[in-house]
């Protein structure tokens, strides 16, 4: 890893803002909504608070979108980081080495972040969010690097999704049979118990296990296809935003149709879950791209929310690691604890979010951006 300043290369401002929007919910936004719902007892906030919790197994809440949206966004950036350099004549082997180093660094960071080395290795959890992002980026970027056309990437995508569907629906699990998508007898859970060392997040399964990783690669690859749409040579335009929106509608519709017999399950990264989250991610990207890059609504009154999310989005890995190392809630209590006694814990969560942002804003002003 290294710290670096921003280089004047192709960069979508909307992508940084969307990444920041996504990271807000990972780093305390959801907790704030839940705390506000408890403090106010307002019905509409209770509805929102329910969306800030993962579904128990099958189904879908807003919280289930956050992780795949990040993987989708990392995929959108691939054509800007990889394809652009290939077009400039960069050596593919050198580029692959950088892809490999970045992917494996994220995997290692995930293992460290999980505290695997804190005590006995057998007690640690090796699967991780950062590890899945790392593997997703590694394989999706490699496919983009060595494929000669978008059609080839689509073939890879269809192949991955088809393989996952066959494994989850048709391949029998010893002692359970085929097509049993549950936390014990599903093929994801069985492979987790067979292949993963240490502890599993769900005791009998891990939502970042081997088959989940393979499945999630598809979301990053779909993001790369979205990035290719945005890099088609034409300046920022409504046409590109419309194409993104249309892709989002199609993927979401296909996912909902498939879900009538093939459940949407985040913990198993089923094909309908991948398509649904990719579809919603397309729609969000279209909205942010149209608003910021096409209509340039990043000025005037809109400049403040844009700056807020941009500051977070440009140091996303930094803040993800920081909230696991620095107890921002306790830091917030030093200043807001007295107020929380009378109005509720939501003040503490709000203070933590403010503290996190000020930390990132300091790095932003100093032009310090953690790169992996």
C-alpha positions in Angstrom: 0.0 0.0 0.0 1.0 3.6 -0.5 -0.3 7.1 -0.1 -0.6 9.2 -3.2 -2.1 12.3 -4.5 -4.9 12.3 -7.1 -3.6 12.2 -10.6 -5.2 14.0 -13.5 -6.5 11.0 -15.3 -10.0 10.0 -16.5 -12.1 9.9 -13.4 -15.9 9.9 -13.0 -16.8 12.2 -10.2 -20.2 10.5 -9.9 -18.4 7.2 -9.2 -16.6 8.6 -6.2 -19.8 10.2 -4.9 -21.7 6.9 -5.3 -18.9 5.0 -3.5 -19.2 7.6 -0.7 -23.0 7.1 -0.5 -22.4 3.4 -0.2 -19.7 3.7 2.4 -21.9 6.0 4.6 -24.2 3.0 5.3 -21.3 0.7 6.1 -19.7 3.2 8.5 -22.7 4.1 10.7 -25.6 5.5 8.6 -27.7 2.4 9.2 -27.1 2.5 12.9 -28.1 6.1 13.0 -31.4 5.4 11.3 -32.1 2.5 13.7 -31.3 4.6 16.7 -33.5 7.5 15.4 -36.4 5.1 14.9 -36.2 3.9 18.5 -35.9 7.4 19.8 -38.8 8.9 17.9 -41.1 5.9 17.4 -42.1 7.3 14.1 -43.7 4.7 11.8 -41.9 5.8 8.6 -38.6 5.7 10.4 -39.4 2.2 11.6 -39.9 1.1 8.0 -36.5 2.6 7.1 -34.9 1.0 10.1 -36.1 -2.4 9.1 -34.3 -1.9 5.8 -31.1 -1.3 7.7 -31.0 -4.9 8.9 -30.0 -7.9 6.8 -32.8 -10.3 6.1 -32.5 -13.5 8.1 -32.0 -15.7 5.0 -34.1 -15.4 1.9 -35.4 -12.0 0.8 -34.0 -8.6 0.3 -33.5 -5.4 2.3 -31.6 -2.2 1.5 -28.8 -3.4 3.8 -28.3 -6.4 1.5 -27.4 -4.1 -1.4 -24.5 -2.3 0.3 -21.7 -4.9 -0.1 -22.6 -5.9 -3.8 -22.9 -2.2 -4.7 -19.3 -1.7 -3.5 -18.2 -4.7 -5.6 -20.1 -3.3 -8.6 -18.5 0.1 -8.2 -15.0 -1.5 -8.0 -15.9 -3.2 -11.3 -17.0 0.1 -13.0 -13.5 1.5 -12.3 -11.7 -1.4 -14.0 -12.0 -0.1 -17.6 -10.7 3.3 -16.4 -7.8 1.8 -14.6 -7.0 -1.2 -16.8 -8.5 -0.8 -20.3 -7.3 2.8 -20.6 -3.7 1.7 -19.9 -3.9 -1.2 -22.4 -5.0 1.3 -25.0 -2.0 3.5 -24.1 0.3 0.5 -24.8 1.0 -0.7 -21.3 2.5 -4.2 -20.8 -0.2 -6.7 -19.9 2.0 -8.8 -17.7 3.0 -5.7 -15.7 -0.7 -4.8 -15.4 -1.6 -8.3 -14.3 1.1 -8.2 -11.6 -0.5 -5.0 -10.2 -3.9 -6.6 -10.3 -2.6 -9.6 -8.5 -0.8 -7.6 -5.9 -3.9 -5.4 -5.2 -6.2 -8.5 -5.0 -4.0 -10.4 -2.7 -3.3 -7.3 -0.5 -7.0 -6.9 0.1 -7.3 -10.6 1.0 -4.5 -10.3 3.5 -6.0 -7.1 4.9 -9.2 -8.9 5.4 -7.6 -11.7 7.3 -5.7 -9.2 9.5 -8.9 -7.1 10.0 -10.7 -10.3 11.2 -8.1 -10.7 13.9 -7.0 -14.2 12.7 -3.5 -13.6 14.1 -4.8 -12.4 17.5 -4.8 -15.9 19.0 -5.0 -19.5 17.7 -5.4 -19.6 13.9 -8.2 -22.3 14.4 -10.3 -19.7 16.2 -10.0 -17.0 13.5 -12.2 -16.4 10.5 -10.3 -16.4 7.2 -13.2 -15.4 4.9 -13.8 -11.6 4.9 -15.5 -8.8 3.1 -12.2 -7.3 2.0 -11.1 -10.8 0.8 -14.2 -11.2 -1.4 -13.7 -7.7 -2.8 -10.0 -8.6 -3.5 -10.9 -11.9 -5.3 -13.7 -10.2 -7.1 -11.4 -7.5 -8.4 -8.6 -9.9 -9.2 -10.7 -12.2 -11.4 -12.9 -9.6 -13.0 -9.9 -7.3 -13.8 -8.0 -10.2 -15.3 -10.9 -11.2 -17.5 -11.2 -7.6 -18.7 -7.4 -7.4 -19.2 -7.1 -10.5 -21.4 -10.5 -10.5 -23.2 -10.5 -8.9 -26.6 -14.1 -7.8 -26.6 -17.1 -7.1 -24.5 -18.8 -10.2 -26.0 -16.1 -12.3 -24.5 -16.6 -10.7 -21.1 -20.4 -11.4 -21.4 -19.6 -15.1 -22.2 -17.5 -15.2 -19.0 -20.3 -13.6 -17.1 -23.0 -16.0 -18.4 -20.6 -18.9 -17.7 -20.0 -17.9 -14.1 -23.7 -17.4 -13.4 -24.7 -20.6 -15.1 -22.1 -22.6 -13.2 -23.4 -21.1 -9.9 -27.0 -21.9 -10.8 -26.1 -25.5 -11.7 -24.2 -26.0 -8.5 -26.8 -24.5 -6.3 -29.9 -26.1 -7.9 -28.8 -29.4 -9.4 -25.6 -30.8 -7.7 -26.5 -33.0 -4.7 -24.9 -32.4 -1.4 -24.0 -35.5 0.6 -26.7 -36.3 3.1 -29.0 -33.5 1.9 -29.6 -33.8 -1.8 -29.7 -31.1 -4.5 -31.3 -27.7 -4.6 -31.6 -27.3 -0.8 -30.7 -23.6 -0.3 -30.4 -23.3 3.4 -27.7 -22.6 6.0 -26.9 -26.2 6.6 -27.7 -28.4 3.6 -27.0 -25.9 0.8 -23.9 -26.5 -1.4 -22.5 -23.2 -0.3 -22.6 -24.2 3.4 -21.3 -27.7 2.7 -18.3 -26.3 0.7 -17.6 -23.7 3.5 -17.4 -26.5 6.0 -15.2 -28.6 3.8 -12.8 -25.9 2.5 -12.6 -23.0 5.0 -10.2 -23.2 7.9 -11.0 -21.6 11.2 -14.4 -20.3 12.2 -17.4 -19.6 9.9 -19.4 -16.4 10.3 -22.7 -18.3 10.4 -21.4 -21.3 12.3 -22.5 -23.7 9.5 -21.9 -21.4 6.6 -20.0 -18.2 5.7 -21.5 -15.4 3.4 -17.9 -14.8 2.1 -17.1 -18.4 1.5 -15.6 -20.0 -1.6 -18.7 -20.4 -3.7 -20.0 -16.9 -2.6 -16.7 -15.5 -3.8 -17.0 -17.1 -7.2 -20.6 -16.0 -7.5 -19.8 -12.4 -6.4 -17.1 -12.1 -9.2 -20.1 -11.8 -11.5 -21.2 -8.6 -9.8 -17.8 -7.0 -10.2 -17.7 -8.1 -13.9 -21.1 -6.6 -14.5 -19.8 -3.4 -13.0 -16.9 -3.6 -15.5 -19.4 -3.8 -18.3 -21.1 -0.7 -17.0 -17.7 1.0 -17.0 -17.2 0.1 -20.6 -20.6 1.7 -21.5 -19.3 4.9 -19.8 -16.0 4.8 -21.6 -17.4 4.4 -25.2 -15.6 7.5 -26.4 -18.6 9.9 -26.2 -18.6 12.7 -23.7 -21.0 12.5 -20.7 -24.4 12.2 -22.2 -28.1 11.4 -21.4 -27.8 8.5 -23.8 -25.3 6.7 -21.6 -27.4 7.4 -18.5 -30.4 5.9 -20.4 -28.4 2.8 -21.3 -27.4 2.3 -17.7 -31.0 2.7 -16.6 -32.3 0.3 -19.2 -29.7 -2.3 -18.2 -30.8 -1.9 -14.6 -34.4 -2.4 -15.4 -33.7 -5.5 -17.4 -31.5 -7.1 -14.8 -33.9 -6.3 -12.0 -36.8 -7.7 -13.9 -34.9 -11.0 -14.7 -33.9 -11.3 -11.1 -37.5 -10.9 -9.9 -38.8 -13.5 -12.4 -36.1 -16.0 -11.4 -36.9 -15.4 -7.7 -40.3 -17.1 -8.2 -38.4 -20.5 -8.1 -34.8 -19.5 -7.3 -34.6 -17.5 -4.0 -32.8 -14.2 -3.5 -30.3 -15.1 -0.8 -27.4 -12.7 0.0 -25.7 -15.3 2.3 -25.4 -17.7 -0.6 -25.0 -15.0 -3.4 -27.6 -16.8 -5.5 -27.9 -15.8 -9.2 -31.2 -13.8 -8.6 -29.5 -11.9 -5.8 -26.5 -11.1 -8.0 -28.8 -9.9 -10.8 -31.0 -7.9 -8.5 -28.2 -6.1 -6.8 -26.4 -5.4 -10.1 -29.7 -4.1 -11.6 -30.2 -1.7 -8.7 -26.6 -0.7 -8.9 -27.0 0.1 -12.6 -30.0 2.3 -11.7 -28.1 4.1 -8.9 -25.1 4.7 -11.2 -27.4 6.0 -13.9 -28.9 8.5 -11.4 -25.6 9.7 -10.0 -24.0 9.8 -13.4 -26.9 11.8 -14.9 -27.0 14.2 -12.0 -23.3 14.9 -11.6 -21.5 14.2 -14.8 -24.2 15.0 -17.3 -26.2 17.8 -15.6 -23.3 18.9 -13.5 -25.5 19.3 -10.4 -22.3 19.3 -8.3 -22.3 23.1 -8.0 -24.3 25.6 -5.9 -26.5 24.0 -3.3 -25.7 20.5 -4.5 -22.0 21.0 -4.0 -22.2 20.3 -0.3 -23.7 16.7 -0.5 -21.4 16.0 -3.4 -18.4 17.0 -1.5 -19.6 15.1 1.6 -19.9 11.8 -0.3 -16.8 12.4 -2.5 -14.6 12.8 0.6 -15.8 9.4 1.8 -15.7 7.7 -1.6 -12.1 8.7 -2.3 -10.8 7.0 0.8 -13.2 4.1 1.1 -10.8 1.4 2.2 -9.3 3.8 4.7 -12.5 4.5 6.5 -13.5 0.8 6.4 -10.3 -0.1 8.2 -10.5 2.9 10.4 -13.9 2.1 11.9 -12.5 -1.3 12.9 -9.5 0.2 14.6 -10.7 3.5 16.0 -13.8 3.4 18.3 -15.6 6.5 16.8 -18.6 5.8 19.0 -16.6 6.2 22.1 -14.9 9.3 20.7 -18.3 10.7 20.0 -19.5 10.0 23.6 -16.8 12.3 24.9 -18.7 15.2 23.4 -22.3 13.9 23.1 -22.8 11.4 25.9 -24.5 14.0 28.1 -27.0 14.8 25.4 -27.7 11.2 24.6 -29.1 10.7 28.1 -32.0 13.0 27.3 -32.6 12.6 23.5 -31.3 9.1 22.7 -28.2 7.2 21.4 -28.8 8.5 17.9 -26.8 11.6 18.9 -23.8 9.4 19.6 -24.0 7.7 16.2 -24.4 11.1 14.5 -21.3 12.4 16.3 -19.4 9.3 15.2 -20.3 9.9 11.6 -19.3 13.5 11.9 -16.0 12.5 13.4 -15.3 9.9 10.7 -16.0 12.5 8.0 -13.8 15.1 9.6 -11.0 12.5 9.7 -11.4 11.8 6.0 -11.8 15.5 5.2 -8.4 16.2 6.8 -6.9 13.5 4.6 -8.7 15.0 1.6 -7.3 18.5 2.2 -3.8 17.0 2.6 -4.4 15.0 -0.6 -3.7 11.8 1.2 -5.5 8.8 -0.4 -4.8 5.2 0.7 -4.2 3.1 -2.4 -4.1 -0.7 -2.3 
